[in-house]
Amino acid sequence: MGIIQAYINEFAEVVGQMQFDLFHVYTVDEHTFKVVRNMRQMKINHIDEGFEIENELINRLPKIEILYLAGLFHDLGKGKGGNHSEIGAKTSYKFSKKIGMSMHDAELVSWLVLNHLEMSSIDTERSKK
């Protein structure tokens, strides 16, 4: 419907964009929606879905919107020629400031986007053990 693209201009650039790697099986936009859906599942479900630890941690966050924004922006730098994490970090910071977030919160959103690959790598290693 174009609602997200109207609010976050950069989202329009990843709609239907394929990802050619072994980790992603969905287009960038679909992957992003699934990330946000998974965060919501971790927030509301804990016993039935096997998200006990995630539920406990996510419910300790004082500002859940920071995590959701980072999830929305984590791959929006893809296809722009360069490090998508760095591009996404800059874009997410500008957006966060535009919507009135404090500098601290905007910097945290940006940091999460910038470091999402490292966090994913740590989680993958932890899952192997």
Backbone atoms as SQL, in Angstrom:
CREATE TABLE atoms (id INTEGER PRIMARY KEY, chain TEXT, resi INTEGER, resn TEXT, atom TEXT, x REAL, y REAL, z REAL);
INSERT INTO atoms VALUES
  (1, 'A', 1, 'MET', 'N', 0.815, -1.191, 0.000),
  (2, 'A', 1, 'MET', 'CA', 0.000, 0.000, 0.000),
  (3, 'A', 1, 'MET', 'C', 0.865, 1.264, 0.000),
  (4, 'A', 2, 'GLY', 'N', 2.129, 1.118, 0.274),
  (5, 'A', 2, 'GLY', 'CA', 3.018, 2.263, 0.226),
  (6, 'A', 2, 'GLY', 'C', 3.053, 3.116, 1.479),
  (7, 'A', 3, 'ILE', 'N', 2.449, 2.636, 2.556),
  (8, 'A', 3, 'ILE', 'CA', 2.403, 3.441, 3.783),
  (9, 'A', 3, 'ILE', 'C', 3.797, 3.597, 4.387),
  (10, 'A', 4, 'ILE', 'N', 4.525, 2.500, 4.513),
  (11, 'A', 4, 'ILE', 'CA', 5.864, 2.587, 5.100),
  (12, 'A', 4, 'ILE', 'C', 6.779, 3.404, 4.197),
  (13, 'A', 5, 'GLN', 'N', 6.675, 3.208, 2.887),
  (14, 'A', 5, 'GLN', 'CA', 7.511, 3.958, 1.963),
  (15, 'A', 5, 'GLN', 'C', 7.246, 5.462, 2.046),
  (16, 'A', 6, 'ALA', 'N', 6.006, 5.836, 2.317),
  (17, 'A', 6, 'ALA', 'CA', 5.679, 7.253, 2.442),
  (18, 'A', 6, 'ALA', 'C', 6.296, 7.849, 3.705),
  (19, 'A', 7, 'TYR', 'N', 6.400, 7.056, 4.731),
  (20, 'A', 7, 'TYR', 'CA', 6.935, 7.515, 6.005),
  (21, 'A', 7, 'TYR', 'C', 8.458, 7.386, 6.062),
  (22, 'A', 8, 'ILE', 'N', 8.966, 6.286, 5.517),
  (23, 'A', 8, 'ILE', 'CA', 10.414, 6.032, 5.461),
  (24, 'A', 8, 'ILE', 'C', 10.780, 5.888, 3.986),
  (25, 'A', 9, 'ASN', 'N', 11.236, 6.964, 3.388),
  (26, 'A', 9, 'ASN', 'CA', 11.513, 6.990, 1.948),
  (27, 'A', 9, 'ASN', 'C', 12.442, 5.870, 1.502),
  (28, 'A', 10, 'GLU', 'N', 13.444, 5.563, 2.305),
  (29, 'A', 10, 'GLU', 'CA', 14.435, 4.544, 1.944),
  (30, 'A', 10, 'GLU', 'C', 13.827, 3.151, 1.814),
  (31, 'A', 11, 'PHE', 'N', 12.696, 2.931, 2.430),
  (32, 'A', 11, 'PHE', 'CA', 12.062, 1.618, 2.352),
  (33, 'A', 11, 'PHE', 'C', 11.629, 1.303, 0.918),
  (34, 'A', 12, 'ALA', 'N', 11.243, 2.334, 0.177),
  (35, 'A', 12, 'ALA', 'CA', 10.812, 2.131, -1.211),
  (36, 'A', 12, 'ALA', 'C', 11.916, 1.505, -2.056),
  (37, 'A', 13, 'GLU', 'N', 13.160, 1.791, -1.707),
  (38, 'A', 13, 'GLU', 'CA', 14.298, 1.294, -2.487),
  (39, 'A', 13, 'GLU', 'C', 14.577, -0.189, -2.273),
  (40, 'A', 14, 'VAL', 'N', 14.021, -0.797, -1.226),
  (41, 'A', 14, 'VAL', 'CA', 14.301, -2.212, -0.967),
  (42, 'A', 14, 'VAL', 'C', 13.087, -3.108, -1.212),
  (43, 'A', 15, 'VAL', 'N', 11.966, -2.536, -1.593),
  (44, 'A', 15, 'VAL', 'CA', 10.776, -3.346, -1.867),
  (45, 'A', 15, 'VAL', 'C', 11.073, -4.272, -3.049),
  (46, 'A', 16, 'GLY', 'N', 10.950, -5.561, -2.810),
  (47, 'A', 16, 'GLY', 'CA', 11.190, -6.559, -3.851),
  (48, 'A', 16, 'GLY', 'C', 12.658, -6.803, -4.164),
  (49, 'A', 17, 'GLN', 'N', 13.559, -6.195, -3.425),
  (50, 'A', 17, 'GLN', 'CA', 14.989, -6.358, -3.699),
  (51, 'A', 17, 'GLN', 'C', 15.463, -7.725, -3.231),
  (52, 'A', 18, 'MET', 'N', 16.001, -8.496, -4.160),
  (53, 'A', 18, 'MET', 'CA', 16.500, -9.828, -3.842),
  (54, 'A', 18, 'MET', 'C', 17.799, -9.731, -3.057),
  (55, 'A', 19, 'GLN', 'N', 18.065, -10.777, -2.271),
  (56, 'A', 19, 'GLN', 'CA', 19.308, -10.887, -1.517),
  (57, 'A', 19, 'GLN', 'C', 19.976, -12.181, -1.961),
  (58, 'A', 20, 'PHE', 'N', 21.193, -12.068, -2.428),
  (59, 'A', 20, 'PHE', 'CA', 21.879, -13.221, -2.992),
  (60, 'A', 20, 'PHE', 'C', 22.968, -13.730, -2.049),
  (61, 'A', 21, 'ASP', 'N', 22.520, -14.376, -0.997),
  (62, 'A', 21, 'ASP', 'CA', 23.450, -14.998, -0.066),
  (63, 'A', 21, 'ASP', 'C', 22.770, -16.207, 0.556),
  (64, 'A', 22, 'LEU', 'N', 23.520, -16.950, 1.341),
  (65, 'A', 22, 'LEU', 'CA', 22.977, -18.178, 1.926),
  (66, 'A', 22, 'LEU', 'C', 22.130, -17.926, 3.168),
  (67, 'A', 23, 'PHE', 'N', 22.224, -16.724, 3.749),
  (68, 'A', 23, 'PHE', 'CA', 21.520, -16.433, 4.986),
  (69, 'A', 23, 'PHE', 'C', 20.080, -15.989, 4.743),
  (70, 'A', 24, 'HIS', 'N', 19.858, -15.249, 3.673),
  (71, 'A', 24, 'HIS', 'CA', 18.540, -14.673, 3.415),
  (72, 'A', 24, 'HIS', 'C', 17.814, -15.432, 2.299),
  (73, 'A', 25, 'VAL', 'N', 16.556, -15.760, 2.534),
  (74, 'A', 25, 'VAL', 'CA', 15.749, -16.400, 1.506),
  (75, 'A', 25, 'VAL', 'C', 14.610, -15.490, 1.054),
  (76, 'A', 26, 'TYR', 'N', 14.461, -14.355, 1.700),
  (77, 'A', 26, 'TYR', 'CA', 13.390, -13.419, 1.377),
  (78, 'A', 26, 'TYR', 'C', 13.969, -12.137, 0.794),
  (79, 'A', 27, 'THR', 'N', 13.131, -11.379, 0.111),
  (80, 'A', 27, 'THR', 'CA', 13.541, -10.059, -0.344),
  (81, 'A', 27, 'THR', 'C', 13.803, -9.187, 0.881),
  (82, 'A', 28, 'VAL', 'N', 14.489, -8.071, 0.691),
  (83, 'A', 28, 'VAL', 'CA', 14.850, -7.216, 1.822),
  (84, 'A', 28, 'VAL', 'C', 13.615, -6.761, 2.588),
  (85, 'A', 29, 'ASP', 'N', 12.579, -6.345, 1.870),
  (86, 'A', 29, 'ASP', 'CA', 11.380, -5.862, 2.563),
  (87, 'A', 29, 'ASP', 'C', 10.688, -6.967, 3.338),
  (88, 'A', 30, 'GLU', 'N', 10.566, -8.148, 2.740),
  (89, 'A', 30, 'GLU', 'CA', 9.923, -9.266, 3.428),
  (90, 'A', 30, 'GLU', 'C', 10.745, -9.713, 4.634),
  (91, 'A', 31, 'HIS', 'N', 12.058, -9.761, 4.474),
  (92, 'A', 31, 'HIS', 'CA', 12.950, -10.105, 5.581),
  (93, 'A', 31, 'HIS', 'C', 12.765, -9.108, 6.730),
  (94, 'A', 32, 'THR', 'N', 12.678, -7.830, 6.413),
  (95, 'A', 32, 'THR', 'CA', 12.503, -6.792, 7.427),
  (96, 'A', 32, 'THR', 'C', 11.190, -6.982, 8.173),
  (97, 'A', 33, 'PHE', 'N', 10.121, -7.258, 7.453),
  (98, 'A', 33, 'PHE', 'CA', 8.826, -7.494, 8.109),
  (99, 'A', 33, 'PHE', 'C', 8.906, -8.714, 9.035),
  (100, 'A', 34, 'LYS', 'N', 9.622, -9.744, 8.619),
  (101, 'A', 34, 'LYS', 'CA', 9.754, -10.942, 9.451),
  (102, 'A', 34, 'LYS', 'C', 10.585, -10.659, 10.702),
  (103, 'A', 35, 'VAL', 'N', 11.610, -9.835, 10.577),
  (104, 'A', 35, 'VAL', 'CA', 12.410, -9.454, 11.748),
  (105, 'A', 35, 'VAL', 'C', 11.529, -8.746, 12.776),
  (106, 'A', 36, 'VAL', 'N', 10.748, -7.772, 12.309),
  (107, 'A', 36, 'VAL', 'CA', 9.869, -7.026, 13.216),
  (108, 'A', 36, 'VAL', 'C', 8.806, -7.955, 13.813),
  (109, 'A', 37, 'ARG', 'N', 8.260, -8.836, 12.999),
  (110, 'A', 37, 'ARG', 'CA', 7.283, -9.812, 13.513),
  (111, 'A', 37, 'ARG', 'C', 7.906, -10.691, 14.592),
  (112, 'A', 38, 'ASN', 'N', 9.132, -11.140, 14.358),
  (113, 'A', 38, 'ASN', 'CA', 9.809, -11.982, 15.347),
  (114, 'A', 38, 'ASN', 'C', 10.058, -11.230, 16.646),
  (115, 'A', 39, 'MET', 'N', 10.414, -9.951, 16.543),
  (116, 'A', 39, 'MET', 'CA', 10.599, -9.153, 17.761),
  (117, 'A', 39, 'MET', 'C', 9.283, -9.058, 18.531),
  (118, 'A', 40, 'ARG', 'N', 8.198, -8.876, 17.815),
  (119, 'A', 40, 'ARG', 'CA', 6.884, -8.794, 18.474),
  (120, 'A', 40, 'ARG', 'C', 6.542, -10.124, 19.141),
  (121, 'A', 41, 'GLN', 'N', 6.822, -11.232, 18.462),
  (122, 'A', 41, 'GLN', 'CA', 6.566, -12.546, 19.037),
  (123, 'A', 41, 'GLN', 'C', 7.387, -12.755, 20.307),
  (124, 'A', 42, 'MET', 'N', 8.632, -12.291, 20.281),
  (125, 'A', 42, 'MET', 'CA', 9.474, -12.417, 21.469),
  (126, 'A', 42, 'MET', 'C', 8.925, -11.577, 22.621),
  (127, 'A', 43, 'LYS', 'N', 8.304, -10.464, 22.302),
  (128, 'A', 43, 'LYS', 'CA', 7.760, -9.571, 23.333),
  (129, 'A', 43, 'LYS', 'C', 6.505, -10.153, 23.971),
  (130, 'A', 44, 'ILE', 'N', 5.624, -10.738, 23.165),
  (131, 'A', 44, 'ILE', 'CA', 4.323, -11.160, 23.697),
  (132, 'A', 44, 'ILE', 'C', 4.243, -12.647, 24.026),
  (133, 'A', 45, 'ASN', 'N', 5.040, -13.473, 23.379),
  (134, 'A', 45, 'ASN', 'CA', 4.985, -14.921, 23.614),
  (135, 'A', 45, 'ASN', 'C', 6.250, -15.369, 24.318),
  (136, 'A', 46, 'HIS', 'N', 6.101, -16.214, 25.263),
  (137, 'A', 46, 'HIS', 'CA', 7.308, -16.730, 25.892),
  (138, 'A', 46, 'HIS', 'C', 7.247, -18.236, 26.073),
  (139, 'A', 47, 'ILE', 'N', 6.190, -18.790, 26.556),
  (140, 'A', 47, 'ILE', 'CA', 6.147, -20.221, 26.839),
  (141, 'A', 47, 'ILE', 'C', 5.795, -21.017, 25.580),
  (142, 'A', 48, 'ASP', 'N', 4.718, -20.626, 24.914),
  (143, 'A', 48, 'ASP', 'CA', 4.225, -21.390, 23.771),
  (144, 'A', 48, 'ASP', 'C', 5.197, -21.400, 22.586),
  (145, 'A', 49, 'GLU', 'N', 5.963, -20.332, 22.408),
  (146, 'A', 49, 'GLU', 'CA', 6.807, -20.202, 21.228),
  (147, 'A', 49, 'GLU', 'C', 8.285, -20.495, 21.494),
  (148, 'A', 50, 'GLY', 'N', 8.647, -20.815, 22.726),
  (149, 'A', 50, 'GLY', 'CA', 10.032, -21.098, 23.038),
  (150, 'A', 50, 'GLY', 'C', 10.915, -19.867, 23.132),
  (151, 'A', 51, 'PHE', 'N', 10.330, -18.723, 23.486),
  (152, 'A', 51, 'PHE', 'CA', 11.073, -17.464, 23.569),
  (153, 'A', 51, 'PHE', 'C', 11.232, -17.000, 25.015),
  (154, 'A', 52, 'GLU', 'N', 11.459, -17.918, 25.936),
  (155, 'A', 52, 'GLU', 'CA', 11.515, -17.546, 27.347),
  (156, 'A', 52, 'GLU', 'C', 12.589, -16.505, 27.638),
  (157, 'A', 53, 'ILE', 'N', 13.827, -16.776, 27.212),
  (158, 'A', 53, 'ILE', 'CA', 14.938, -15.855, 27.481),
  (159, 'A', 53, 'ILE', 'C', 14.731, -14.544, 26.725),
  (160, 'A', 54, 'GLU', 'N', 14.356, -14.649, 25.453),
  (161, 'A', 54, 'GLU', 'CA', 14.144, -13.457, 24.647),
  (162, 'A', 54, 'GLU', 'C', 13.031, -12.592, 25.231),
  (163, 'A', 55, 'ASN', 'N', 11.973, -13.237, 25.689),
  (164, 'A', 55, 'ASN', 'CA', 10.850, -12.508, 26.286),
  (165, 'A', 55, 'ASN', 'C', 11.283, -11.767, 27.539),
  (166, 'A', 56, 'GLU', 'N', 12.056, -12.437, 28.362),
  (167, 'A', 56, 'GLU', 'CA', 12.526, -11.790, 29.590),
  (168, 'A', 56, 'GLU', 'C', 13.392, -10.573, 29.266),
  (169, 'A', 57, 'LEU', 'N', 14.309, -10.728, 28.316),
  (170, 'A', 57, 'LEU', 'CA', 15.215, -9.630, 27.973),
  (171, 'A', 57, 'LEU', 'C', 14.497, -8.473, 27.283),
  (172, 'A', 58, 'ILE', 'N', 13.659, -8.788, 26.324),
  (173, 'A', 58, 'ILE', 'CA', 12.990, -7.729, 25.561),
  (174, 'A', 58, 'ILE', 'C', 12.032, -6.934, 26.449),
  (175, 'A', 59, 'ASN', 'N', 11.458, -7.580, 27.445),
  (176, 'A', 59, 'ASN', 'CA', 10.545, -6.877, 28.334),
  (177, 'A', 59, 'ASN', 'C', 11.264, -6.035, 29.384),
  (178, 'A', 60, 'ARG', 'N', 12.570, -6.136, 29.438),
  (179, 'A', 60, 'ARG', 'CA', 13.359, -5.268, 30.313),
  (180, 'A', 60, 'ARG', 'C', 13.740, -3.956, 29.626),
  (181, 'A', 61, 'LEU', 'N', 13.563, -3.896, 28.316),
  (182, 'A', 61, 'LEU', 'CA', 13.961, -2.693, 27.582),
  (183, 'A', 61, 'LEU', 'C', 13.058, -1.520, 27.953),
  (184, 'A', 62, 'PRO', 'N', 13.652, -0.387, 28.318),
  (185, 'A', 62, 'PRO', 'CA', 12.833, 0.759, 28.699),
  (186, 'A', 62, 'PRO', 'C', 12.166, 1.440, 27.508),
  (187, 'A', 63, 'LYS', 'N', 12.746, 1.287, 26.312),
  (188, 'A', 63, 'LYS', 'CA', 12.193, 1.932, 25.111),
  (189, 'A', 63, 'LYS', 'C', 12.212, 0.936, 23.951),
  (190, 'A', 64, 'ILE', 'N', 11.185, 0.142, 23.854),
  (191, 'A', 64, 'ILE', 'CA', 11.112, -0.897, 22.835),
  (192, 'A', 64, 'ILE', 'C', 11.163, -0.318, 21.424),
  (193, 'A', 65, 'GLU', 'N', 10.737, 0.943, 21.278),
  (194, 'A', 65, 'GLU', 'CA', 10.725, 1.561, 19.952),
  (195, 'A', 65, 'GLU', 'C', 12.136, 1.657, 19.358),
  (196, 'A', 66, 'ILE', 'N', 13.147, 1.730, 20.194),
  (197, 'A', 66, 'ILE', 'CA', 14.526, 1.768, 19.703),
  (198, 'A', 66, 'ILE', 'C', 14.853, 0.462, 18.987),
  (199, 'A', 67, 'LEU', 'N', 14.465, -0.650, 19.574),
  (200, 'A', 67, 'LEU', 'CA', 14.712, -1.952, 18.953),
  (201, 'A', 67, 'LEU', 'C', 13.922, -2.104, 17.660),
  (202, 'A', 68, 'TYR', 'N', 12.658, -1.694, 17.677),
  (203, 'A', 68, 'TYR', 'CA', 11.840, -1.801, 16.463),
  (204, 'A', 68, 'TYR', 'C', 12.392, -0.943, 15.333),
  (205, 'A', 69, 'LEU', 'N', 12.834, 0.269, 15.633),
  (206, 'A', 69, 'LEU', 'CA', 13.419, 1.120, 14.589),
  (207, 'A', 69, 'LEU', 'C', 14.692, 0.499, 14.029),
  (208, 'A', 70, 'ALA', 'N', 15.530, -0.030, 14.904),
  (209, 'A', 70, 'ALA', 'CA', 16.747, -0.690, 14.435),
  (210, 'A', 70, 'ALA', 'C', 16.396, -1.875, 13.540),
  (211, 'A', 71, 'GLY', 'N', 15.369, -2.618, 13.917),
  (212, 'A', 71, 'GLY', 'CA', 14.928, -3.733, 13.086),
  (213, 'A', 71, 'GLY', 'C', 14.431, -3.274, 11.720),
  (214, 'A', 72, 'LEU', 'N', 13.697, -2.183, 11.687),
  (215, 'A', 72, 'LEU', 'CA', 13.213, -1.647, 10.414),
  (216, 'A', 72, 'LEU', 'C', 14.344, -1.180, 9.511),
  (217, 'A', 73, 'PHE', 'N', 15.372, -0.596, 10.102),
  (218, 'A', 73, 'PHE', 'CA', 16.445, 0.013, 9.315),
  (219, 'A', 73, 'PHE', 'C', 17.653, -0.891, 9.082),
  (220, 'A', 74, 'HIS', 'N', 17.714, -2.062, 9.703),
  (221, 'A', 74, 'HIS', 'CA', 18.954, -2.828, 9.693),
  (222, 'A', 74, 'HIS', 'C', 19.451, -3.194, 8.298),
  (223, 'A', 75, 'ASP', 'N', 18.587, -3.359, 7.332),
  (224, 'A', 75, 'ASP', 'CA', 19.016, -3.717, 5.970),
  (225, 'A', 75, 'ASP', 'C', 18.633, -2.676, 4.924),
  (226, 'A', 76, 'LEU', 'N', 18.163, -1.510, 5.323),
  (227, 'A', 76, 'LEU', 'CA', 17.721, -0.517, 4.342),
  (228, 'A', 76, 'LEU', 'C', 18.867, 0.112, 3.561),
  (229, 'A', 77, 'GLY', 'N', 20.107, -0.142, 3.960),
  (230, 'A', 77, 'GLY', 'CA', 21.252, 0.358, 3.208),
  (231, 'A', 77, 'GLY', 'C', 21.685, -0.570, 2.092),
  (232, 'A', 78, 'LYS', 'N', 21.009, -1.683, 1.925),
  (233, 'A', 78, 'LYS', 'CA', 21.395, -2.655, 0.899),
  (234, 'A', 78, 'LYS', 'C', 21.127, -2.105, -0.496),
  (235, 'A', 79, 'GLY', 'N', 22.014, -2.482, -1.414),
  (236, 'A', 79, 'GLY', 'CA', 21.844, -2.103, -2.811),
  (237, 'A', 79, 'GLY', 'C', 22.226, -0.669, -3.124),
  (238, 'A', 80, 'LYS', 'N', 22.895, -0.010, -2.212),
  (239, 'A', 80, 'LYS', 'CA', 23.259, 1.396, -2.436),
  (240, 'A', 80, 'LYS', 'C', 24.745, 1.565, -2.723),
  (241, 'A', 81, 'GLY', 'N', 25.449, 0.470, -2.892),
  (242, 'A', 81, 'GLY', 'CA', 26.865, 0.558, -3.204),
  (243, 'A', 81, 'GLY', 'C', 27.698, 0.971, -2.012),
  (244, 'A', 82, 'GLY', 'N', 28.023, 0.038, -1.181),
  (245, 'A', 82, 'GLY', 'CA', 28.808, 0.320, 0.012),
  (246, 'A', 82, 'GLY', 'C', 28.385, -0.594, 1.134),
  (247, 'A', 83, 'ASN', 'N', 28.924, -0.345, 2.295),
  (248, 'A', 83, 'ASN', 'CA', 28.605, -1.143, 3.472),
  (249, 'A', 83, 'ASN', 'C', 27.179, -0.813, 3.921),
  (250, 'A', 84, 'HIS', 'N', 26.287, -1.773, 3.784),
  (251, 'A', 84, 'HIS', 'CA', 24.877, -1.494, 4.072),
  (252, 'A', 84, 'HIS', 'C', 24.646, -1.150, 5.534),
  (253, 'A', 85, 'SER', 'N', 25.480, -1.674, 6.422),
  (254, 'A', 85, 'SER', 'CA', 25.327, -1.359, 7.845),
  (255, 'A', 85, 'SER', 'C', 25.679, 0.101, 8.115),
  (256, 'A', 86, 'GLU', 'N', 26.741, 0.588, 7.511),
  (257, 'A', 86, 'GLU', 'CA', 27.129, 1.987, 7.683),
  (258, 'A', 86, 'GLU', 'C', 26.098, 2.931, 7.067),
  (259, 'A', 87, 'ILE', 'N', 25.634, 2.587, 5.882),
  (260, 'A', 87, 'ILE', 'CA', 24.624, 3.406, 5.215),
  (261, 'A', 87, 'ILE', 'C', 23.341, 3.420, 6.041),
  (262, 'A', 88, 'GLY', 'N', 22.916, 2.248, 6.501),
  (263, 'A', 88, 'GLY', 'CA', 21.707, 2.148, 7.323),
  (264, 'A', 88, 'GLY', 'C', 21.831, 2.887, 8.638),
  (265, 'A', 89, 'ALA', 'N', 23.036, 2.863, 9.233),
  (266, 'A', 89, 'ALA', 'CA', 23.258, 3.565, 10.501),
  (267, 'A', 89, 'ALA', 'C', 23.046, 5.067, 10.327),
  (268, 'A', 90, 'LYS', 'N', 23.585, 5.619, 9.248),
  (269, 'A', 90, 'LYS', 'CA', 23.413, 7.055, 8.987),
  (270, 'A', 90, 'LYS', 'C', 21.948, 7.389, 8.709),
  (271, 'A', 91, 'THR', 'N', 21.315, 6.571, 7.906),
  (272, 'A', 91, 'THR', 'CA', 19.915, 6.791, 7.562),
  (273, 'A', 91, 'THR', 'C', 19.024, 6.692, 8.793),
  (274, 'A', 92, 'SER', 'N', 19.275, 5.692, 9.638),
  (275, 'A', 92, 'SER', 'CA', 18.444, 5.505, 10.830),
  (276, 'A', 92, 'SER', 'C', 18.632, 6.648, 11.816),
  (277, 'A', 93, 'TYR', 'N', 19.846, 7.171, 11.918),
  (278, 'A', 93, 'TYR', 'CA', 20.095, 8.308, 12.805),
  (279, 'A', 93, 'TYR', 'C', 19.304, 9.530, 12.334),
  (280, 'A', 94, 'LYS', 'N', 19.384, 9.825, 11.035),
  (281, 'A', 94, 'LYS', 'CA', 18.658, 10.979, 10.483),
  (282, 'A', 94, 'LYS', 'C', 17.156, 10.837, 10.712),
  (283, 'A', 95, 'PHE', 'N', 16.629, 9.636, 10.476),
  (284, 'A', 95, 'PHE', 'CA', 15.198, 9.410, 10.661),
  (285, 'A', 95, 'PHE', 'C', 14.805, 9.564, 12.126),
  (286, 'A', 96, 'SER', 'N', 15.603, 8.991, 13.010),
  (287, 'A', 96, 'SER', 'CA', 15.307, 9.064, 14.444),
  (288, 'A', 96, 'SER', 'C', 15.273, 10.509, 14.923),
  (289, 'A', 97, 'LYS', 'N', 16.202, 11.312, 14.454),
  (290, 'A', 97, 'LYS', 'CA', 16.211, 12.731, 14.819),
  (291, 'A', 97, 'LYS', 'C', 14.998, 13.439, 14.200),
  (292, 'A', 98, 'LYS', 'N', 14.663, 13.082, 12.981),
  (293, 'A', 98, 'LYS', 'CA', 13.524, 13.708, 12.284),
  (294, 'A', 98, 'LYS', 'C', 12.213, 13.488, 13.033),
  (295, 'A', 99, 'ILE', 'N', 12.071, 12.320, 13.658),
  (296, 'A', 99, 'ILE', 'CA', 10.814, 12.042, 14.366),
  (297, 'A', 99, 'ILE', 'C', 10.857, 12.498, 15.823),
  (298, 'A', 100, 'GLY', 'N', 11.943, 13.178, 16.206),
  (299, 'A', 100, 'GLY', 'CA', 11.995, 13.797, 17.522),
  (300, 'A', 100, 'GLY', 'C', 12.644, 12.991, 18.630),
  (301, 'A', 101, 'MET', 'N', 13.377, 11.953, 18.283),
  (302, 'A', 101, 'MET', 'CA', 14.067, 11.187, 19.318),
  (303, 'A', 101, 'MET', 'C', 15.243, 12.001, 19.846),
  (304, 'A', 102, 'SER', 'N', 15.631, 11.734, 21.067),
  (305, 'A', 102, 'SER', 'CA', 16.799, 12.399, 21.635),
  (306, 'A', 102, 'SER', 'C', 18.051, 11.959, 20.879),
  (307, 'A', 103, 'MET', 'N', 19.122, 12.732, 21.020),
  (308, 'A', 103, 'MET', 'CA', 20.377, 12.374, 20.365),
  (309, 'A', 103, 'MET', 'C', 20.859, 11.016, 20.876),
  (310, 'A', 104, 'HIS', 'N', 20.730, 10.776, 22.164),
  (311, 'A', 104, 'HIS', 'CA', 21.158, 9.504, 22.749),
  (312, 'A', 104, 'HIS', 'C', 20.393, 8.334, 22.131),
  (313, 'A', 105, 'ASP', 'N', 19.071, 8.458, 22.051),
  (314, 'A', 105, 'ASP', 'CA', 18.263, 7.373, 21.488),
  (315, 'A', 105, 'ASP', 'C', 18.549, 7.183, 20.003),
  (316, 'A', 106, 'ALA', 'N', 18.712, 8.282, 19.268),
  (317, 'A', 106, 'ALA', 'CA', 19.033, 8.197, 17.841),
  (318, 'A', 106, 'ALA', 'C', 20.386, 7.521, 17.639),
  (319, 'A', 107, 'GLU', 'N', 21.344, 7.840, 18.495),
  (320, 'A', 107, 'GLU', 'CA', 22.666, 7.209, 18.407),
  (321, 'A', 107, 'GLU', 'C', 22.585, 5.712, 18.726),
  (322, 'A', 108, 'LEU', 'N', 21.726, 5.347, 19.659),
  (323, 'A', 108, 'LEU', 'CA', 21.565, 3.927, 19.991),
  (324, 'A', 108, 'LEU', 'C', 20.934, 3.170, 18.822),
  (325, 'A', 109, 'VAL', 'N', 19.918, 3.728, 18.202),
  (326, 'A', 109, 'VAL', 'CA', 19.313, 3.094, 17.012),
  (327, 'A', 109, 'VAL', 'C', 20.392, 2.906, 15.952),
  (328, 'A', 110, 'SER', 'N', 21.148, 3.967, 15.697),
  (329, 'A', 110, 'SER', 'CA', 22.206, 3.926, 14.691),
  (330, 'A', 110, 'SER', 'C', 23.257, 2.877, 15.033),
  (331, 'A', 111, 'TRP', 'N', 23.661, 2.798, 16.300),
  (332, 'A', 111, 'TRP', 'CA', 24.658, 1.817, 16.728),
  (333, 'A', 111, 'TRP', 'C', 24.154, 0.393, 16.523),
  (334, 'A', 112, 'LEU', 'N', 22.891, 0.158, 16.837),
  (335, 'A', 112, 'LEU', 'CA', 22.316, -1.175, 16.650),
  (336, 'A', 112, 'LEU', 'C', 22.323, -1.570, 15.178),
  (337, 'A', 113, 'VAL', 'N', 21.967, -0.637, 14.306),
  (338, 'A', 113, 'VAL', 'CA', 21.977, -0.915, 12.867),
  (339, 'A', 113, 'VAL', 'C', 23.414, -1.172, 12.396),
  (340, 'A', 114, 'LEU', 'N', 24.338, -0.329, 12.828),
  (341, 'A', 114, 'LEU', 'CA', 25.736, -0.462, 12.418),
  (342, 'A', 114, 'LEU', 'C', 26.312, -1.810, 12.831),
  (343, 'A', 115, 'ASN', 'N', 25.914, -2.316, 13.982),
  (344, 'A', 115, 'ASN', 'CA', 26.510, -3.533, 14.537),
  (345, 'A', 115, 'ASN', 'C', 25.633, -4.774, 14.423),
  (346, 'A', 116, 'HIS', 'N', 24.573, -4.713, 13.634),
  (347, 'A', 116, 'HIS', 'CA', 23.654, -5.855, 13.600),
  (348, 'A', 116, 'HIS', 'C', 24.304, -7.123, 13.055),
  (349, 'A', 117, 'LEU', 'N', 25.228, -7.011, 12.142),
  (350, 'A', 117, 'LEU', 'CA', 25.871, -8.214, 11.607),
  (351, 'A', 117, 'LEU', 'C', 26.751, -8.886, 12.655),
  (352, 'A', 118, 'GLU', 'N', 27.445, -8.086, 13.429),
  (353, 'A', 118, 'GLU', 'CA', 28.281, -8.642, 14.491),
  (354, 'A', 118, 'GLU', 'C', 27.422, -9.347, 15.543),
  (355, 'A', 119, 'MET', 'N', 26.296, -8.728, 15.899),
  (356, 'A', 119, 'MET', 'CA', 25.400, -9.348, 16.879),
  (357, 'A', 119, 'MET', 'C', 24.815, -10.642, 16.333),
  (358, 'A', 120, 'SER', 'N', 24.487, -10.653, 15.049),
  (359, 'A', 120, 'SER', 'CA', 23.968, -11.869, 14.425),
  (360, 'A', 120, 'SER', 'C', 25.018, -12.965, 14.431),
  (361, 'A', 121, 'SER', 'N', 26.259, -12.594, 14.182),
  (362, 'A', 121, 'SER', 'CA', 27.351, -13.559, 14.189),
  (363, 'A', 121, 'SER', 'C', 27.549, -14.155, 15.579),
  (364, 'A', 122, 'ILE', 'N', 27.481, -13.328, 16.597),
  (365, 'A', 122, 'ILE', 'CA', 27.613, -13.807, 17.982),
  (366, 'A', 122, 'ILE', 'C', 26.472, -14.764, 18.312),
  (367, 'A', 123, 'ASP', 'N', 25.257, -14.416, 17.897),
  (368, 'A', 123, 'ASP', 'CA', 24.104, -15.272, 18.156),
  (369, 'A', 123, 'ASP', 'C', 24.240, -16.606, 17.431),
  (370, 'A', 124, 'THR', 'N', 24.734, -16.570, 16.206),
  (371, 'A', 124, 'THR', 'CA', 24.915, -17.802, 15.436),
  (372, 'A', 124, 'THR', 'C', 25.936, -18.713, 16.118),
  (373, 'A', 125, 'GLU', 'N', 27.025, -18.136, 16.601),
  (374, 'A', 125, 'GLU', 'CA', 28.040, -18.917, 17.315),
  (375, 'A', 125, 'GLU', 'C', 27.468, -19.519, 18.593),
  (376, 'A', 126, 'ARG', 'N', 26.664, -18.714, 19.324),
  (377, 'A', 126, 'ARG', 'CA', 26.054, -19.187, 20.563),
  (378, 'A', 126, 'ARG', 'C', 25.101, -20.341, 20.284),
  (379, 'A', 127, 'SER', 'N', 24.394, -20.279, 19.171),
  (380, 'A', 127, 'SER', 'CA', 23.421, -21.309, 18.820),
  (381, 'A', 127, 'SER', 'C', 24.089, -22.637, 18.478),
  (382, 'A', 128, 'LYS', 'N', 25.329, -22.583, 18.029),
  (383, 'A', 128, 'LYS', 'CA', 26.052, -23.809, 17.648),
  (384, 'A', 128, 'LYS', 'C', 26.476, -24.623, 18.860),
  (385, 'A', 129, 'LYS', 'N', 26.575, -23.956, 20.016),
  (386, 'A', 129, 'LYS', 'CA', 27.083, -24.631, 21.223),
  (387, 'A', 129, 'LYS', 'C', 26.026, -25.421, 21.933);
